[in-house]
Amino acid sequence: MTLRHMKIEKIMFGKMKFYSSLFLLILSSVVYAQNFNDIELSKKWLQLVDSGKYSETWREADSFFKQQITQEKWTKVINQVRTPLGKVISRRKINAKEFLSLPGAPDGKYLVLQFKTAFQNKKDAIETLTFNIRKEPWKVVGYFIK
């Protein structure tokens, strides 16, 4: 291999290394932005639940959610389930997974978030919040407390 070929190879390897690093930086920025997005959206929606604004949670939900339950019924059910738990003592995200399909839901793109939550009257609960993420803005399609 000539000295010229070695120089060209060194330049090409340097460019590949640069572009690989740039790609990883962009990819990590996208992952960070998505993580930030799911945390902010879930906080906003869960704060509505925590403050007893159940009708507003229904209005902020995805159309699929609204097709499954009327605002009146949702408000009644969530009030019966959530209100007795009391104030939130702590809540932390423990899981986040994307799915292309979920049981009973049309195929799409979903983000399922799980939180370990301690309530005033239930110290060890898991809240599951599901978003439809096929289009902006992301909207809630499900909320469960276990």
N, C-alpha and C positions, 0 to 999 in steps of 0.2 A: 504494500500500500504506500502510495507516495505521500509526501508531506502535504501536498495540496488536498488530496482525498481525506487525509486525517483532519485538516482544518475544516473542510466542508462538513464532515461527519460531526465534528465538535459543535459547529454552528447549528446544524439540524437538531442534534440532541438537546442543545440549550433551548431552542425554540419549542421543541416538544415538551420539555420540562416546564417552560413558562406557560404554555397553553394548558397543560394538565393542571397546573396550580391555579390558573385563572378559572378553569372549569370547576374545580373543587370549591373555590371561593364563591362562585356564582351559585352552585348547588347548595352550599351550606347557607347562603343568604336566603334562598328560596325556602329551605326547610325552616330556618329561623322565622321567616315572615309568616309561614303557615302556622307554626307553633304559636307565635304571637297572636295571630288572627283567631285561632281556636280558643285561646285563653281569654282574650278580650270579649269575644262573642258569648262564650259560656258565662263569664262573669256578669255581663249585662243582663242576660236572660235569667240567670239564677238569682240575681239581685231583685228582679221583679217578683220571682217566686217567694224569696225570703221576706219581702215587704208586703206580701199578701195581695199583690196586684195581678191576680189570676186572670182576669179578663184581658188585661194587657198582654200577658204571655200568650194567650190564644191569638190575639191580633198580630203578634210578632212571629207567629209560627208559619211554617210552610203550608201551602194549599193542600198538600196530601194530608197533613195533620188535621186541618180544618174539615176535610171531607170525611174523616173518620169519627169526629165527635163535634157536636155543636158547642158553641161558646157557653151556653147555659149549663149543659151537662159537664163540660170540662171544669168550669168554675166550681160546680157542686162537688165533683169527684176530687179535684185537687185540694179543695178546702177541707174535705173530710179526711184526706190522707196526710196532707202537709201541716196544717195548722196545729194538730195535737203534738207534733214533734217539737214545737217551740223554736226558739232562736238558734241560729247556727253558732256553734262554739268554734269549730274549725272545719276547713274544707281544703283538701289538696288533691290535685290530679294524680291518679295512679296509673292510668292507661289511656292510650289513644290509638285507634286502629281505623284504617280506611277499608271500606268494602264496596264492591260493585253491585252486590245484591244483599237484601235482608229479607227474612221470612215475612210474608204478608205485604211487602212493599214492592213497587215497580223497580226494575233494574235501573241503576243510576250510579251515583258516586256519593257515598255516605261516610261521615266521620263519626265514630262512636267514642265518646269520652266517658271515662269513669272517674268518680271522685270518692275518696274516703272522707265521710262527713260525720262529725259529731254534733248532734243536736242537743238542746237542753234536756229533752226527755227521751232521747235515744242516742246512746253514746257511740254506737258502732253501726253506721249505715253505709251503703254503697248507693250513690246516685249515678244513674246512667242517662246521659244526654246525647241524643243522636241528631246530627245535622245533615241536611241535604246540601252537598257541596258541588253539585254539577254546574251551578251558576251563581254569580254574585247578586245580591248578598246571600251568604249562607243562612239557611233558615232551619229552625228546629222541626224535626218530624217525630220525636219521641222523648219522653221523660219518665223515668222509673226510679222508685226508691225501694231498696231491699234492706 
